[in-house]
Amino acid sequence: MIDQLRSGDVVVVWKLDRPGRSPRDLIDLISSFREKGVEFVSLKDGIDTATAIGRFTFNIFASLAEFEREIIRGRTMAGLEAARSRGRMGGRPPGLSTEALATAKNAKILYDSGEKAVREIAESLKISRATCYRYIDIVREMEKTRSINNG
């Protein structure tokens, strides 16, 4: 749609949050519309950039949205820092779950036996071929680490 816009066109949306992923995206999009001579109307928010009041309202909304995003970001960073100071680490735990590790070991055993193709191993373990290869590599690395640590 954006490529088809011409001077004098009007882009109409139901709500202001629909056209952009972030306030910055929205501001950039509306600015590009203005450069092309295209107006923007948000029905739910009562914004029409063809009028001075509409442009002013849009800029206020955009500024408030950006301010809110910065406050949320600041709170999130403070929360993460507080959690780190208490010894907590966010994110997914490293390594495989007990169940996934067992599946990985089975995949490696079947692969090393040479009796089945990777596709067959993956099907029998109900995993994708890519996961099967990844699991085999993980178990290989674990075995190397153990031999280094034990030898």
PyMOL commands that set and color helices and strands:
alter all, ss='L'
color gray80, all
select helices_A, chain A and resi 2-4+23-36+52-85+98-113+118-125+129-150
alter helices_A, ss='H'
color red, helices_A
select strands_A, chain A and resi 10-13+39-42+47-48
alter strands_A, ss='S'
color yellow, strands_A
deselect
rebuild
show_as cartoon
